[in-house]
Amino acid sequence: MPTSMPDIANQTSAQHEGVLDWVGMSEIEVPIMIAAKGETERAVSAKVEAFVNLIQAQAKGIHMSRLYLLLDQLSTEGSLTKESLNQLLHDFIASHEELSDKAFVKFNFDYHMRRRSLVSGKQGWKAYPITITGVYLDGKVETEMKVDVPYSSTCPCSAALARQLIQKAFSEKFGADSNVDTNQVKQWLGTTEGIVATPHSQRSVAEVKVKLSDDVTSFPIADLVDLVENALQTPVQAAVKREDEQEFARLNGQNLMFCEDAGRRLKHALNLVNGYSDFWIRVNHYESLHAHDAVSVATKGVAGGYRAY
């Protein structure tokens, strides 16, 4: 082994001088323990982005291995908490003294949660894509959490058109009979002749980003998932028996939603939470009628905060 090895980053000036907003790595694969509010710590497989800026115009580059080793240390010796995220960003800066004064890290992972069925009480796993981001800017750390929550949306327009067809079929079947037999009607409603049309529904996804206030000390993953599912009322299910499927059909019928309705429900619910200083919502209805999607976007409306685009 040679006693010394060349360090090009320290010995060579940049061919073209200039500062860079971010330099680092993405798609770093690491297992990491996640500590979330009200949940037992658990291991997840995360993909991570880690960056610092480069403020020395003449410097060849940053020390990427230092960022990686700090992340690896967190992975093997600690767990991801709001406090450890804060420390990691400060360590990124300390490891690049005189080179950097800003730092960024983002963790992407699936977070599995046990979810109970609607009626039968059966339970199953649901995986929620989570993104946790930390940014060190101007001596302060900002922490953001994002969750994607799938749900079902039933079109109000389609439901109205289906009801009109059912009414028309009823009139054609029983309109001339002034003494309608209720049992006969009941039997007829249980056939495809009676329910001649049904509204279209589609799987949908609510993407919700929240900026955590300073007084929030742990990641409220379950709180945010529950808020979204409770606001929309039609979450995608895990374990399902027939009684659960029937209840799911009822919930869809009683919670008809355009993408605008879903976005407004979520905005109202998020505005009631003090721990989120800002939020951004994108509702995606993956249309079964159209080949395109229906989308709505909303923000809290904080000055200098999230923008809709």
DONU-359038 format. One record per residue: x, y, z of N, C-alpha, C in turn; residue in one letter. Coordinates in steps of 0.05 Angstrom, whole numbers, always signed. Each point is the difference from the previous one (the first is absolute). Layout:
! DONU-359038
R     n_u     n_v     n_w    ca_u    ca_v    ca_w     c_u     c_v     c_w  r
R       X       Y       Z       X       Y       Z       X       Y       Z  A
...
END
This chain:
! DONU-359038
R     n_u     n_v     n_w    ca_u    ca_v    ca_w     c_u     c_v     c_w  r
R     +17     -24      +0     -17     +24      +0     +18     +25      +0  M
R      -6     +20     -17     +15     +25      +1      -5     +15     +25  P
R     +21     +14     +10      -2     +15     +25     -17     +24      -3  T
R      -3     +11     -24     -17     +23      -5     -13      -3     -27  S
R     -24     +10      -2     -15      -1     -25      -9     +27      -8  M
R      -1      +5     -26      -8     +27      -9     -29      +7      +7  P
R      -4     +25      +7     -27     +10      +6      -6     +22     -20  D
R     -11      -7     -23      -4     +19     -22     -18     +23      +8  I
R     -20      -6     +18     -19     +21      +8     +14     +22     +14  A
R     +21      -6     +15     +15     +21     +15     +23     +12     -16  N
R     +10     -15     -20     +24      +9     -14      -6     +15     -26  Q
R     -23      -3     -11      -5     +10     -27     -22     +21      +1  T
R      +5     +23     -13     -21     +20      -3     -20      -8     -21  S
R     -24     +11      +2     -20      -5     -20      +7     +12     -27  A
R      -5     -14     -21      +6     +11     -27     -17     +25      -5  Q
R     -25      -1      +8     -17     +23      -2     -10      +7     +28  H
R      +7     +24     +10      -7      +7     +27     -29      +8      +2  E
R     -11      -4     +24     -28      +8      +5     -11     -15     +24  G
R     -20     +12     +12     -14     -13     +22     -22     -18     -11  V
R      -8     -20     +16     -22     -19      -8     -20      -2     +22  L
R     -26      -1      -8     -21      +0     +20      +0     -26     +16  D
R      +2     -23     -13      +1     -25     +14     +19     -19     -14  W
R     +14     -15     +16     +17     -22      -9      -2     -23     +19  V
R      -2     -24     -10      -3     -23     +18      -8     -25     -15  G
R     -17     -16     +13      -7     -27     -10     -30      -4      +2  M
R     -10     -16     -18     -28      -9      +2      -2     -30      -3  S
R     -23     -11      +6      -5     -28      -2     +19     -17     +17  E
R      +8     +11     +24     +16     -15     +18     -18     -20     +15  I
R      +6     -26      -2     -17     -20     +12     +10      -7     +28  E
R     -16      +5     +20      +8      -6     +28     -24     -11     +15  V
R      +5     -20     +18     -21      -6     +20      +2     +19     +23  P
R     -22      +8     +11      +0     +19     +21     -23      -4     +19  I
R      +4      +5     +25     -22      -2     +20     -15     +26      +0  M
R     -27      -2      -1     -17     +24      +0     -14      +2     +27  I
R      +2     +22     +13     -14      +5     +24     -23     +20      -6  A
R     -25     -10      +0     -23     +17      -6     -17      +3     +25  A
R     -16     +21      +1     -17      +6     +23     -19     -23      +5  K
R      -1     -10     +25     -18     -20      +7      +5     -28     -11  G
R     +22      -4     -13      +6     -26     -13     +26     -11     +11  E
R      +3     -26      +0     +25     -13      +7     +20      +4     -22  T
R     +25      +5      +7     +20      +4     -20      +1     -25     -18  E
R      +4      +5     -26      +1     -22     -19     +20      +6     -22  R
R     +10     -22     -12     +20      +3     -21     -15      +3     -27  A
R     +10     +18     -17     -10      +3     -27     +23      +1     -19  V
R      -5      -6     -25     +20      +2     -21      -4     +27     -14  S
R     +19     +18      +4      -3     +27     -10     +19      +6     -23  A
R      -9     +18     -17     +17     +12     -20      +4     +30      +7  K
R     +25      +8      +0      +6     +26     +12     +15     +18     -20  V
R      -6     +26      +2     +15     +20     -14     +15     +17     +22  E
R     +25      +6      -5     +16     +15     +19     +17     +21     -15  A
R      -4     +25      +7     +14     +22     -15     +10     +21     +20  F
R     +21     +14      -9      +8     +25     +12      +5     +19     -24  V
R      +1     +26      +6      +7     +19     -22     +30      +3      -1  N
R     +10     +13     -21     +28      +5      -3      +4     +30      -4  L
R     +10     +13     +21      +2     +29      +0     +29      +9      -7  I
R     +19     -18      -2     +27      +7      -7      +3      -3     -31  Q
R      +1     +22     -13      +0      +0     -30     +24     -15     -11  A
R     +22      +0     +14     +24     -12     -11      +3     -30      +8  Q
R     -16      -9     +19      +2     -28      +9      -9     -20     -22  A
R     +15     -22      -2      -6     -20     -20     -27     -13      +5  K
R      -5      -6     +26     -25     -13      +6      -3      -4     +30  G
R     -21     -14      +8      -6      -6     +28     +12     -28      +6  I
R      -4      -8     +25      +9     -27      +9     -24     -17      +3  H
R      -8     -13     -21     -25     -16      +0      +1     -23     +20  M
R     +24     -12      +3      +3     -23     +18      -7      +9     +29  S
R      +5     +25      +7      -7      +9     +27     -30      +0      +5  R
R     -15      +8     -21     -29      +0      +3     -10     -29      +2  L
R     +11     -18     -16      -8     -28      +1      +6     -12     +27  Y
R     +24      +5     +11      +8     -13     +25     -17     +10     +23  L
R      -8     +26      +0     -17     +10     +20     -28     -13      -1  L
R     -10      -3     -25     -26     -14      -4      +2     -29      +9  L
R     +23     -13      -6      +3     -28      +8      +2      -3     +30  D
R     +12     +20     +13      +1      -1     +29     -28      +2     +12  Q
R     -17     +17     -11     -27      +2     +10     -15     -27      -5  L
R      +5     -12     -23     -13     -25      -7      +8     -23     +19  S
R     +25      -1      +8     +10     -23     +15      -1      +5     +30  T
R      +0     +25      +9      +3      +5     +29     -24     +15     +12  E
R     -18     +10     -17     -21     +17     +11     -27      -6     -14  G
R     -18     +19      +3     -26      -2     -14      -7     +28     -10  S
R     -17      +1     -19      -8     +25     -12     -22     +13     +17  L
R      +6     +21     +13     -19     +16     +15      +3     +29      -9  T
R     -18     +17      +9      +3     +28      -7     +26     +12     +11  K
R      +8      -9     +24     +25      +9     +12     +24     -10     -15  E
R      +0     -26      -8     +24     -11     -14      +1     +11     -28  S
R     -22      +7     -13      +0     +13     -26     +13     +27      +2  L
R      -7     +15     +21     +13     +26      +4     +30      -3      +4  N
R      +8     -20     +16     +29      -4      +5     +14      -8     -25  Q
R     -12     -17     -17     +13      -9     -24      +6     +24     -19  L
R     -19     +18      -2      +4     +24     -17     +23     +17     +11  L
R      +1      +4     +26     +22     +15     +12     +27     -14      -5  H
R      +0     -26      +2     +24     -16      -5      +9      +3     -29  D
R     -19      +0     -19      +7      +5     -28     +16     +26      -3  F
R     -10     +21     +13     +13     +26      -2     +28      -1     +14  I
R      +1     -12     +23     +25      -1     +15     +21     -16     -15  A
R      -8     -20     -16     +19     -16     -15     +10     +14     -25  S
R     -12     +23      -7      +7     +16     -23      +6     +29      +7  H
R     +15      +3     +22      +7     +27     +10     +14     +16     -22  E
R     -10     +24      -4     +10     +19     -20      -8      -7     -29  E
R     -12     -23      -4     -10      -7     -26     -31      +4      -3  L
R     -14      -4     +22     -29      -1      -1     -13     +15     +24  S
R     -23     +12      -5     -15     +11     +22     -30      -7      -2  D
R      -7     -19     -18     -27     -10      -2      +1     -30      -3  K
R     -21     -14      +9      -1     -29      -2     -28      -9      -5  A
R      -3     -24     -12     -26     -11      -8      +2     -30      +2  F
R     -21     -12     +11      -2     -29      +0     -30      -8      -3  V
R      -4     -22     -16     -28      -9      -4      +0     -30      +1  K
R     -19     -11     +16      -3     -29      +3     -27      -8     -13  F
R      +1     -19     -18     -24     -12     -12      -2     -29      +9  N
R     -24      -8     +10      -3     -27      +8     -30      -7      +2  F
R      -7     -25      +0     -27      -9      +5      -3      -6     +30  D
R     -22     +10     +12      -5      -4     +28     -25     -17      +2  Y
R      +3     -25     +11     -22     -18      +2     -16      +4     +26  H
R     -26      +1      -3     -18      +3     +23     -22     -21      -1  M
R      -7     -10     +24     -22     -18      +3     -26     +16      -2  R
R     -18      -8     -18     -25     +14      -3     -23     -20      +3  R
R     -20      +9     +15     -24     -17      +6     -21      +4     -22  R
R     -13     -22      -7     -21      +1     -20     -24     +15     +11  S
R     -19      +7     -18     -21     +18      +7     -21     -12     +19  L
R      -6     -26      -3     -21     -12     +16      +9     -26     +13  V
R     +13     -17     -14      +7     -27     +10     +21      +0     +22  S
R     +16     +22      +2     +21      +1     +20     +25     -14      -8  G
R      +1     -11     -25     +25     -12      -9     +21     +22      -4  K
R     +26      -8      +2     +22     +19      -3     +19      -9     -22  Q
R     +13     +19     -12     +20      -5     -20     +20     +23      -2  G
R     +22      -5     -15     +21     +20      -3      -6     +18     -24  W
R      +5     +26      +4      +0     +19     -22     +26     +15      +1  K
R     +12      +4     -24     +25     +14      -2      -5     +28     -10  A
R      +9     +20     +15      -3     +28      -8     +27     +11      -7  Y
R      +3     +10     -25     +26     +14      -8      +3     +25     +17  P
R     +23      +2     +13      +6     +23     +17     +26     +13     -10  I
R      +1     +27      +1     +24     +15      -5      +4     +19     +23  T
R     +24      -1     +12      +8     +18     +21     +24     +16      -9  I
R      -3     +26      +1     +21     +18     -11      +9     +20     +21  T
R     +26      +4      +2     +11     +20     +17     +18     +19     -16  G
R      -2     +26      +5     +16     +20     -13     +12     +19     +21  V
R     +26      +4      -2     +14     +19     +18      +6     +25     -17  Y
R     -14     +22      +7      +3     +25     -15      +2     +23     +21  L
R     +19     +17      -4      +3     +24     +16      -1      -6     +30  D
R     +14     -22      +7      +2      -7     +28     -24     -13     +13  G
R     -20      -7     -17     -25     -12     +11      -7     -25     -17  K
R     -11     -20     +14      -8     -25     -13     -30      +1      -4  V
R      -9      -6     -25     -28      -3      -6      -5     -30      -6  E
R     -22     -11     +11      -6     -28      -3     -27      -3     -14  T
R      +0     -17     -20     -24      -5     -16      -6     -30      +0  E
R     -26      -6      +0      -8     -28      -2     -22      -2     -22  M
R      +3     -21     -16     -20      -4     -22     -10     -29      +1  K
R     -26      -3      -4     -12     -27      -1     -18      -2     -24  V
R      -1     -23     -13     -19      -6     -21     -20     -20     +11  D
R     -26      +8      -3     -21     -16     +11     -20      -8     -22  V
R      -3     -26      -6     -20      -8     -20     -28      -1     +11  P
R     -19      +6     -17     -28      -1      +8     -17      -4     -25  Y
R     -26      -3      +3     -18      -4     -22     -17     +26      -4  S
R      -4      +8     -25     -17     +23      -5     -22      -8     -20  S
R     -25      +7      +7     -22      -6     -17     -11     +27     -11  T
R      -4      +1     -26      -7     +25     -14     -28      +8      +6  C
R      -5     +24     +10     -27     +10      +5     -17      +2     -25  P
R     +12      +8     -22     -15      +3     -25      -9     -27     -10  C
R     +18     -20      +1      -7     -27      -9     -21     -12     +18  S
R      +1      +6     +26     -20     -10     +19     -28     +12      -7  A
R      -1     +25      -6     -25     +13      -7     -12     -12     -26  A
R     +17      -5     -19      -9     -11     -26      -9     -29      +4  L
R     +13     -15     +18      -9     -27      +5     -27      +0     +14  A
R      -4     +18     +20     -26      +2     +13     -22      +6     -19  R
R      +6     +18     -20     -21      +7     -20      -8     -24     -16  Q
R     +19     -17      -7      -6     -24     -16     -16     -20     +17  L
R      +6      -2     +26     -15     -17     +18     -29     +10      +3  I
R      -3     +26      +3     -27     +11      +1     -16      -5     -25  Q
R     +13      +3     -23     -13      -5     -26      -9     -30      -2  K
R     +19     -18      +9      -7     -28      -1     -23      -6     +19  A
R      -1     +13     +23     -22      -4     +19     -27      +9     -12  F
R      +1     +23     -13     -25     +11     -12     -10     -19     -22  S
R     +18     -11     -16      -8     -18     -21     -11     -26     +11  E
R     +11      -9     +23      -9     -25     +12     -25      +3     +16  K
R      -3     +21     +16     -22      +2     +19     -17     +25      -4  F
R      +7     +17     -19     -14     +26      -3     -29      -2      -4  G
R      -9     -20     -15     -29      -2      -7     -15     -14     +22  A
R     +13     -11     +21     -13     -15     +21      -3     +18     +24  D
R     -26      +6      +7      -5     +18     +22      +2     -14     +27  S
R      +0     -27      -1      +2     -16     +24     +26     -16      -1  N
R     +22     +14      +5     +26     -14      -2      +4     -18     +24  V
R      +8     -24      -5      +7     -19     +21     +28      +5      +9  D
R      +3      +9     +26     +26      +7     +10     +19     -24      -1  T
R      -9     -24      +5     +17     -23      -1     +10      -5     -28  N
R     -18      +4     -20      +8      -3     -27     +22     +21      -8  Q
R      -3     +25     +10     +20     +20      -5     +27      -7     +13  V
R      -2     -10     +24     +24      -8     +14     +15     -22     -16  K
R     -15     -20      -9     +13     -21     -16     +11     +11     -26  Q
R     -14     +18     -12      +9     +13     -26     +26     +16      +4  W
R      +2     +14     +23     +24     +16      +6     +25     -18      +4  L
R      -4     -25      +5     +22     -18      +3     +10     -13     -25  G
R      -9     +10     -23      +7     -11     -26     +15     +22     -17  T
R     +13      -9     -21     +13     +19     -18     -20     +16     -16  T
R     -24     -11      -2     -22     +16     -13      -8     +23     +17  E
R      +1      -4     +27      -7     +21     +18     +22     +21      +3  G
R     +24      -9      +7     +23     +18      +2     +13      -2     -27  I
R     -11     +15     -19      +8      -2     -28     +27     +14      -6  V
R      +9     +17     +19     +25     +14      -4     +13      +5     +27  A
R     +27      +2      +0     +15      +6     +24     +20     +23      -7  T
R      +6     +17     +20     +19     +21      -5     +29     -11      -2  P
R     +17     +15     -14     +28      -9      -1     +16     +10     +23  H
R     +17     -18     +10     +18      +7     +22     +28      -7      -9  S
R     +20     +11     +14     +27      -5      -7     +18      +2     +24  Q
R     +22     -15      -1     +20      +3     +21     +13     +28      -3  R
R      +4     +13     +22     +11     +27      +0     +22      +2     +21  S
R     +16     +20      -2     +22      +4     +19      +1     +29      +9  V
R      +1      +4     +26      +5     +27     +11     +29      +2      +8  A
R     +15     +19     -12     +27      +6      +8      -1     +24     +19  E
R     +10      -3     +24      -1     +21     +20     +27      +5     +12  V
R      +9     +25      -3     +25      +9     +13      -6     +19     +22  K
R     +13      -3     +23      -3     +18     +22     +27      +9     +10  V
R      +2     +25      +7     +24     +11     +13      -5      -1     +30  K
R     +17     -14     +15      -4      -5     +28      +9     +25     +16  L
R     -18      +9     +18      +7     +22     +18     +22      -8     +19  S
R     +14     +19     +11     +22      -5     +19      -9     -16     +24  D
R     -26      +4      +9      -9     -14     +24      -8     -29      -6  D
R      +1      -9     -25      -5     -28      -6     +27     -15      +4  V
R      +1     -18     +18     +25     -13      +7      +4     -28     -12  T
R     -21     -11     -11      +2     -27     -13     -16      +0     -26  S
R      +7     -19     -17     -14      -1     -26     -28     -11      +2  F
R     -21     +17      -6     -27      -9      +4     -11     -15     -24  P
R     +13     -23      -6      -8     -15     -24     -29     -10      +2  I
R      -6     -14     +21     -27     -12      +3     -21     +23      +2  A
R      +7     +21     +14     -19     +23      +2      -7     +11     -27  D
R     +19      +3     -18      -5     +12     -26     -15     -20     -18  L
R      +6     -25      +1     -14     -20     -15     -29      -1      +9  V
R      -5      -1     +27     -27      -1     +10     -15     +25      -8  D
R     +12     +23      +1     -13     +25      -8     -10      -1     -28  L
R     +17     -10     -18      -8      -2     -29     -23     -20      -3  V
R      +3     -23     +11     -20     -21      -4     -27      +8     +13  E
R      +1     +13     +23     -25      +8     +13     -13     +23     -15  N
R     +15     +17     -12     -12     +22     -15     -13     -10     -26  A
R     +12     -20     -13     -11      -9     -25     -20     -23      +3  L
R      +2     -16     +21     -20     -20      +8      +0     -25     -17  Q
R     +16      -2     -21      -1     -23     -17     +28     -12      -4  T
R     +15      -6     +21     +27     -10      -3      +1     -27     -13  P
R     +20      -5     -16      +4     -27     -12      +4     -20     +23  V
R     -11     -24      -2      +0     -19     +21     +22     -21      -2  Q
R      +5     -13     +22     +20     -23      +1     -16     -26      +0  A
R      -5     -11     +24     -16     -24      +2     -30      +7      -3  A
R     -14     -16     -17     -28      +7      -6     -17     -26      -1  V
R     -22      +1     +16     -21     -20      -3     -23     +13     -14  K
R     -21     -16      -6     -23     +11     -15     -13     +23     +14  R
R      -2      -1     +26     -13     +22     +14     +17     +26      -1  E
R     +26      -4      -2     +18     +24      -3      -4     +12     -28  D
R      -2     -18     -20      -3     +10     -28     -27     +15      -2  E
R     -21     -10     +13     -25     +13      -1      +1     +28     +13  Q
R     +14      +1     +23      +3     +26     +14     +17     +19     -17  E
R     +20     -10     -14     +16     +16     -17     -17     +12     -23  F
R     -18     -16     -11     -18      +9     -21     -19     +22     +11  A
R      -9      -3     +25     -17     +20     +12     +15     +26      +4  R
R     +25      -2     +11     +16     +24      +4      +5     +15     -26  L
R      +5     -15     -21      +4     +13     -26     -25     +14      -9  N
R     -23     -12      +4     -26     +12      -7      -6     +25     +16  G
R      +9      +1     +25      -6     +22     +17     +22     +21      +0  Q
R     +22      -4     -14     +22     +19      -2      +9      +4     -28  N
R     -20      +8     -17      +6      +6     -28     +19     +23      -2  L
R     +21      -2     -16     +21     +20      +0     +11      +6     -28  M
R      -1     +25      -8     +18     +10     -21     +27      +4     +13  F
R     +20      +4     -16     +27      +5     +12      -1     +26     +15  C
R     -17     +19      -8      -2     +25     +15     -11      -4     +28  E
R     -20     -18      +2     -11      -6     +26     +21     -12     +19  D
R     +15     -19     -11     +21     -13     +16     +21     +20     +10  A
R      +8     +17     -19     +20     +20      +8     -10     +19     +21  G
R     -25      +8      -1     -11     +18     +20      -4     -14     +27  R
R      -7     -25      -1      -2     -15     +26     +26      -1     +14  R
R     +21      -6     -15     +27      -2     +12     +10     +27      +9  L
R      -5     +21     -15     +10     +26      +8     -14      +9     +26  K
R     -26      -6      +2     -14      +7     +25     +11     -15     +24  H
R      +5     -26      -4     +10     -17     +22     +28      +9      +9  A
R     +17      +6     -19     +28      +8      +6      +1     +27     +14  L
R     -18     +18      -7      -1     +27     +12      -7      -2     +30  N
R     -11     -22      +9      -7      -3     +28     +23     -10     +17  L
R     +23      -7     -12     +22     -11     +14     +21     +21      +5  V
R      +7      +5     +25     +19     +21      +7     +29      -8      -5  N
R      +6     -26      -1     +27      -8      -3     +11      +2     -28  G
R     -17      +7     -20      +9      +2     -27      +1     +30      -8  Y
R     +24     +11      -1      +2     +29      -6      -6      +6     -29  S
R      +1     -20     -18      -7      +3     -28      -7     -27     -11  D
R     -15      -1     -22      -6     -25     -13      -5      +4     -30  F
R      +3     -23     -14      -5      -1     -29     -14     -25      -6  W
R     -21      +1     -16     -17     -23      -6      -2      -3     -30  I
R      +3     -24     -10      -7      -7     -28     -17     -24      +0  R
R     -24      +2     -10     -19     -21      -2      -1     -11     -29  V
R      +4     -26      -3      +1     -13     -26     -22     -20      -3  N
R     -19      +5     -17     -21     -20      -6      +7     -13     -26  H
R      +7     -26      +1      +9     -15     -24     -25     -10     -14  Y
R     -10     +16     -17     -27      -3     -12      -4     -27     -13  E
R     -24     -11      +4      -8     -25     -14     -16      +7     -25  S
R     -11     +25      -1     -15      +9     -23     +18     +11     -22  L
R     +20     +15      +9     +18     +14     -19     +27     -14      +0  H
R     +16      +6     -21     +27     -10      -1     +19     +19     +15  A
R     -10     +22     +10     +17     +19     +15      -9      +0     +29  H
R     +15     +14     +17      -6      +2     +28     -13     +26      +7  D
R     -15      +0     +21     -11     +25     +11     +16      +8     +25  A
R      +9     +25      +1     +19      +8     +21      -9     +27     +12  V
R      +4      +2     +26      -3     +26     +14     +24      +4     +18  S
R      +8     +25      +3     +24      +7     +16      -8     +23     +19  V
R      +8      -2     +25      -6     +22     +19     +23      +3     +19  A
R      +3     +24     +11     +20      +6     +20     -13     +15     +23  T
R     +15      +2     +22     -11     +15     +23      -2     +30      -6  K
R     +18     +10     -17      +0     +28      -7     +17     +17     +17  G
R     +21     -12     +11     +19     +15     +17     +18     +17     -18  V
R      +5     +25      +8     +17     +18     -15     +28     -12      +0  A
R     +11      -3     -24     +27     -12      -4      +0     -30      +4  G
R     -23     -13      +2      -2     -29      +5      -3     -15     -25  G
R     -13     -23      +2      -4     -18     -23     -15     +14     -22  Y
R      +8      -6     -25     -15     +10     -23     -14     -24     -13  R
R     -21      +6     -15     -16     -21     -11     +15     -14     -23  A
R     +20     +12     -11     +14     -12     -23     +30      -1      +5  Y
END
